[in-house]
Amino acid sequence: MSHAPPLGALLRQYAAGSALTCDPVDQGLLNRGYRLCTTRGRYFLKHHFDPETADPAAIARQHRATQRLADLGVPVAPPLTGTDGRTVAVVGGHAYALHPWIDGRHRHGDQLTTEQCARLGALLGVVHASLERVMPAQWRAAARPADGESTKGAGTTESVDPARGADPADTFALIDRLLAPVRRHRPPDAFDELARHRLLERRALLERHADRRPPQGGSVGWVHGDFHPFNLLYRDGEPAAIVDWDRLGVHPRAEEAVRAAVIFFVRPVGTLDLTKVRAYARAYRRAAGATPGELTAAVHRVWWERLNDFWILRWHYERGDTRADPQFPAASALAVWWTREYESVCEAFVR
């Protein structure tokens, strides 16, 4: 198979026996994962491939966090420790980690009952509250960067979100830049036609709502950083493990709750299941101790973020990467629907 990991060296480092099978795990857009069966058991082998998150020291910090969360009873899958006492194996300049294999399946919001949606919100609230307990030292360091130190670095383990929402002027320039390759592609296919329609539609929406740019972000705390259906495994209807902690960092917590809900509960036509959102958000607020005001501000910032975001089109037209194309119809329709139903969405998150 392509990109085959160096199994011999890795398994020796973990004393995990000899490989019997090693199959790529297809789901996920970043990093590479393998379902590994050896003479000692079944494992998930992760190749930390994304250059933004592949620093071994940062990975080790993530691993310590998941172990502390496991000690508190949070459903996670901490990595195994190698014979050298480390959880990160660097072979040939590449970073790997070996985790126990967790039997389970991913579930989107339409596969969850309303009660399960409430348990999902409570789970994320417990994650945020537990991270605050187990990572106080890193929190203080991350929340107060040294004078002159950059606080950008999205995807790092110690980053803060102090900035205002996206500047519409920058978005208008991006729309023009993306329209150029859309128009050059001849003959246009269905994706090009939809991209052109959504870009022009979004420009009109932004012109109408440019005065609603949100102010600087509010209170921050430790978050998972990428909480969505492909990073949560279910077994027998209950969460079995939260995986992929690569983007663990310090960001506005309520915004992670809103982003997660938007991903879990978006329908294929680009609307949100507000009944399930409401059950999820109520449980999250109770578990995390979040106030309605925090959620209201977070909804506004994430709405604005979606209104100004074109990452799928950038992947498609600027990087030639089409893996996210299937997400575009619902994601692009959601921004339009959300703008029209803004008050109803806010109400679902705070009542």
Secondary structure, 3 states (H helix, E strand, C coil): CCCCCCHHHHHHHHCCCCEEEEEEECCCCCCEEEEEEECCEEEEEEEECCCCCCCHHHHHHHHHHHHHHHHCCCCECCCCCCCCCCCCEEECCEEEEEEECCCCECCCHHHCCHHHHHHHHHHHHHHHHHHHHHCHHHHHHHHCCCCCCCCCCCCCCCCCCCCCCCCHHHHHHHHHHHHHHHHHCCCCCHHHHHHHHHHHHHHHHHHHHHHHCCCCCCCCEEECCCCCHHHEEEECCEEEEECCCCCCEEECHHHHHHHHHHHHHECCCCCECHHHHHHHHHHHHHHHCCCHHHHHHHHHHHHHHHHCCCHHHHHHHHCCCCCCHHHHHHHHHHHHHHHHCHHHHHHHHHC
